Amino acid sequence: MTIIDLCTTFSTDERARELLERLRWPNGPECPRCKEFAVRLEKSPKLLYCKLCDYQFTVTAGTVFNDSHLPLIKWLTATYLICEARKGMSANQIKRQLGISYKTSWYLCHRIRHAMASAEKTMLYGTVEMDETFVGGRQKSTRGHAGRIPYSESNKTPVIGIKQRGGELRFFKSEDVKSGTLAKYIRENVSEDVDVIMTDDFSSYPKAIEKLGISKDKHKTVNHSAKVYVDGDITTNGIESAFSLLKRGIVGSWHKVSAKHLPAYLEEMSFRFNRRNSKTIFLETLQHMVTADALTYEELTA
């Protein structure tokens, strides 16, 4: 689907609502309260009615669309633009494209990201690559020399990345990169019967693997300190490529990302990366948008 197809097919509010209803209720409209079948009101076609609990509602009730006065075609267009932008789309760009205020655009983008974050995540298996990076602008070492800045000296935010080779990606905003923290992310996202976990030579990884009781034979490292980046099939180039895409998004598209909202941007980037070859990413995103819980502006800015 192209953006021209989108604007042509869903040019009216009725057609957009019809699409959302099919995605939310494949077997016909049902009440969000009691889950019984609902009927459409003749005098107001967009309103649905549940006789059992005497409740009127629309397809957007209780979803990320909740209480929005923005036309649905603008919602769909914003969703399409975010899904198709490989490095992300800024709220300022959405504002200009849709002719809306920056506040509306910013809130709109975060509600779409909130829906993306609700997607089910399976455990990673097979060959898994893991690495860490830091985001938050440039910082010079206080020691007066080039090279990796020790974490204790950095005011940047750590991001943990885990990627199944040939499979899915996970990004996490982390408080630190200590072995216990790394072990927590491995435990929650990597299957116990993983074939091998590949990392660089950062000292926290062997300790994390040991804490989990994973065999040392399942942990392979590539010595970046010695400027070795590929050793046979041992490499972390896959997760590092994903980090590169993330940083191009932060620098080139979003320009600035606060630590508070960083997890939302990480969810968007990983959601899009995991579906980069999918032809149905737009429809899948809409499906999450009509099934995810509502996100109020007060919750977002708390």
N, C-alpha and C positions, 0 to 999 in steps of 0.2 A: 504494500500500500504506500502510495506517495502522499505528500501533503495536499496535492490537488485532489486526489481520490478522496481523502478524508473530508475536505471542505465541501466537495460535491455530494458525497454520500450522506453526510450528516449535517446538511445545511440548515435543517430545522430542529427545534427543540424536541419535537415529537419523535423524530427518527433517532436522535441521540438517546432519548429515554428508552426507546424500544431496544436499542443495543444493550444498554445497561441492565434492563430487565432480563434479557436473555442470558447475560453473564451472571447475574445475581441469582436468578431463579430459572434454571434450565427446564424445570418441570412445571412452570407456571408460578405466578405471584403468590407469596405466602406472608403471613403476618410476622413481623420481626419479634413480636411479644410471645405469641402462643404457637407459632409455626403452622397454623391452620391455613388452608387456601383462602385467598382474598379475591374480591371482585372489584371491577373497575366501575367508578361512578360515571354515569352517563353525562351529567351536567359539567363535570370537570374530569376529562380523560386522564390527566396526569395523577389524579388522586385514586388511591386504592382503599378498600374498606374491608375490615374483618368483622363479620357479624358476631362472632363468638365473644370477642372482648370489646366490641363497639369502638374500634380504633381506626382512624383515618391516617394514612401515611403515603409517602411517595417512595420511589425506588432509591432516592438518595438519603432517606431517613436513617440515622445511625451510622452513616458511612463517613469517609473523609470529605464528601461533598456537603455534609450536613450544615445547614444554615448559611449556605453560600448563595449570594445573589448574582454571581457571575454566570453568564450564559454557558450552557453545556458545551457549545462548540469551542469556546475559549478554553475550557477545561481539557477537552479532547486534544486541541491543538498544542497546548502546553505539554501535555503528556507525551504526545508524539515527538515534539522537539527534544524533550529530555531523553526519551528512549533512543532517538537516532543520533544524538550528539555523543560521539565516542569519548570525548574528554569532558563532557558535562556542558551544561548551559546555565549561565548566570541569571540571577533574578532581574538584573538590569536589562539583559538581552530579551528575556521574556516580556518585561515591561514594554520595551519598544516594539516588539513583534505583535503584541496583543492590544496595545493602546490602553494599558491599565496603570494604576499607581504602583509605585515601588513596594509599598507595604502589602498591597494585595498580591503582587507577584511573588514576594518573598514568602508570604504565608502559603500561597498556592504551591510553590515548589516544595516547601517542607511537608505539606500534606501528601504530595505524591511520593516523596522519599519515605514518609511514615508508612505508606501502603507497601512500598517495595520491601521495607524491613520486616513486614509480616509474612513474607514468603517462607515456606518450610525449608529447613536446612538439614541435609542428611550428613551422616558422619563420613569423613574422608578416609580413603583406603588406598591400597596399592603403594605407589611411590609418592611420597609427600615431601614437598619442599617448604622450608620455614626460614623466615628471616625477620629482621626488625629494621625500622628506619625512624627518622625523626623529622617532624614537620613544624614549621613556625618561623620561616625566614632565615636569612643568613646570620651566621654567628662566627666570629673569629675566636680562635683559641687564646686564652689568657697567658698561655705559655710562650707565645710569640713564634710558633712554628706551624707549618701546615700539617695536615693529617686529621685523623679521627679525633674529635673532641670527646674526652671522657664524659660519661653520662652525668657524673657528679657536678661537672662544670656547665652542663647544658641547661638552657631554659626552654628548650623545645619540648614538644609532646611526642612521646613514643607511640609508634604504630606497629603492631604485630601483624605479619602476613603469613598465612598458611595456604598452600595451593597443592591440590592433587594433580599430579602430572597427567595431562589429558583430561582433567576433570575440573571441579569447582574451586573457587577462590574464596577466602575469608579474610577480612580486614577487621582489626580491633584497635580502638584507642586504649592505651594501657597506662597505668600509673607509673610503671617502671619496667625494667627488663631483667629483673632478678630471676633466679632459677625457679623459685616457687611460683611466680607469675607466669612464666613460660610453661611450666608444668600444668598449670590450671587450664590454659588455652589448648594445650595438646589433649588433655583429658576430656575436655568438653567438645572437641571437634574432630579428633582423629580416632579411628576405630582401633580397638585393642589388638586386632590381628593385622595391623598395617604391615606391609612388606618391608619398607625401609623409610626412615626419616632423614632427609638430607639438609644440612645446615652449613654455615660457614664455621670458622674456628673460634667464634665468640665463646668465652669460657663458661657462660651460664648454661649453654645447651647440654653438655655432658651431665651436669648436675641435675638439670631438669629431667633428663632421660632416666637417670638413676633414681630420682624420687618416685617416678611412675613404675619402676620395676620392669621397664622395657629392656630387652636384651641389648647389650652393647653392639652385637652383630647387626642389629637393625638400625643403628645410627651411623651414618656416613658423613664425613666432613670434607669440605674443600678449603684449602689454606689460602684465604684471601690475603693474609698478612704477608705471605711470600709471593703475592701477585699471581697466584694460581687460581684460575676461575673455572676450569674444566679438567676433571681427572677421570678419563673414561666416560662413564655415564653419570658420574657424580658431579652435580652442579646445582646451583641455586639460581640459574639464569631465568627460569620461568617466573619465580616470585619477584625477582628483581625487575623484570620487564613490566610486571603488574604495578610495582612501586613507581616505575618511571612514568607509566600512564597516569597514575594518581597524581604525581607531582606536576605533570603537564596540565592536568585539570585544575589544580590549585593555583598554579602560576598563570596559566594562559586563559582559563575560563572563569573561575570563581574569584581569582585575584587575592582574596583574603578569606580565610576560614577560621572562625573562633574555636578555641578548644572545647567550649560548651557544645557547639553544634557539629563538631567534627564527626562523631559517630554516625550522624544522618548522612553526611557526604560519603563516608566510607561504605555505608549500606547501599547507597545509590550506585557507586562505582563498582562494587562487587556484584550487585544485581545485574547491571548492564554487561559487565565482563563475562559473567556466567552464561549470558544469553546472546553473546555477540554474533553467533551464527544462526540465531533463531529468526524465523520469518513471522513469528507470532508474538514477539516481545511486547508490542503495543497492546494487543488484546489481553495478554497475560497480566500486564500492569493494570489495565482497567478492571480486570477480574479481582485483583487484590484491592483495588480502590473501592469496590462495592461490597467487599467482605471484611475489610479491616475496620477496626474501631475508629470512631471520630477522634480528631485531634483539635482541641480548642486553642485559640490564640493565647489564652491565659496559661494553659499548660505549656505551650511552646516557649513562652517568654518568662516563665516563672524562674 
